[in-house]
Amino acid sequence: MTHEEIAEQLDYCGALLDVRNMQNCAFVSLTLTNKSFDTLWPLFCEVLSCPAFPEHEFQLMQHTLKQSIRLREERVSYWARRRFY
């Protein structure tokens, strides 16, 4: 399934897939109604167990993250936080 198809399915069922990451861990949560559980639970399991990363999307995300890191490293607050925490 493509990310568009997954988003469409989630949107159709009124569900929310949330991904958060920290320095040492990541969290994935699925918020949905009881009515859509049987439809979305297999999709959620597939997303977690068989992730797919199309090359062009991966490269775009990689470029965006590199730019974000470069900008963050230009800030004095970033270096102060790294030094003292």
C-alpha positions as CSV (number, residue, x, y, z in Angstrom):
1,M,0.0,0.0,0.0
2,T,1.2,3.5,-0.8
3,H,1.2,6.2,1.8
4,E,-1.7,7.9,-0.1
5,E,-3.8,4.7,0.2
6,I,-3.0,4.4,3.9
7,A,-3.9,8.0,4.5
8,E,-7.1,7.7,2.5
9,Q,-8.1,4.6,4.5
10,L,-7.4,6.3,7.8
11,D,-9.3,9.4,6.7
12,Y,-12.3,7.4,5.5
13,C,-12.5,5.7,8.9
14,G,-11.9,8.9,10.9
15,A,-8.7,7.5,12.4
16,L,-5.3,9.0,13.3
17,L,-1.9,7.4,13.0
18,D,0.7,9.2,15.0
19,V,4.4,8.6,15.0
20,R,6.8,10.3,17.4
21,N,10.4,9.8,17.9
22,M,12.9,10.8,20.5
23,Q,16.6,10.3,20.7
24,N,16.4,6.7,22.0
25,C,13.0,5.5,21.2
26,A,9.9,5.9,18.9
27,F,6.2,5.7,19.5
28,V,3.4,4.8,17.1
29,S,-0.2,5.1,18.0
30,L,-3.5,4.5,16.3
31,T,-6.6,6.4,17.4
32,L,-9.8,5.0,15.9
33,T,-13.4,4.1,16.7
34,N,-14.5,0.7,17.8
35,K,-16.5,0.4,14.6
36,S,-13.3,0.7,12.4
37,F,-11.1,-1.6,14.6
38,D,-11.5,-4.7,12.5
39,T,-10.7,-2.8,9.3
40,L,-7.7,-0.8,10.6
41,W,-6.0,-3.2,12.9
42,P,-4.6,-5.3,10.1
43,L,-3.4,-2.2,8.3
44,F,-1.7,-0.9,11.5
45,C,0.1,-4.3,11.9
46,E,1.2,-4.2,8.3
47,V,2.6,-0.7,8.6
48,L,4.6,-1.7,11.6
49,S,5.8,-5.1,10.4
50,C,6.3,-4.5,6.7
51,P,7.2,-0.8,6.2
52,A,7.9,0.3,2.7
53,F,10.0,3.3,1.8
54,P,9.9,4.3,-1.9
55,E,13.3,5.5,-3.0
56,H,12.2,9.0,-4.2
57,E,10.2,9.7,-1.0
58,F,13.1,8.5,1.1
59,Q,15.6,10.8,-0.7
60,L,13.2,13.7,-0.3
61,M,12.8,13.1,3.4
62,Q,16.6,12.6,3.8
63,H,17.3,15.9,2.1
64,T,14.7,17.7,4.2
65,L,16.1,16.3,7.5
66,K,19.6,17.2,6.5
67,Q,18.5,20.8,5.9
68,S,16.7,20.9,9.2
69,I,19.8,19.6,11.0
70,R,22.0,22.2,9.3
71,L,19.7,25.0,10.3
72,R,19.3,23.7,13.9
73,E,23.1,23.5,14.3
74,E,23.5,27.1,13.3
75,R,21.6,28.2,16.4
76,V,23.5,29.0,19.6
77,S,20.7,27.5,21.7
78,Y,21.3,24.1,20.1
79,W,25.0,24.1,21.1
80,A,24.2,25.4,24.6
81,R,21.7,22.6,25.1
82,R,24.2,20.0,23.8
83,R,26.9,21.3,26.0
84,F,24.9,21.5,29.3
85,Y,22.4,18.7,29.0
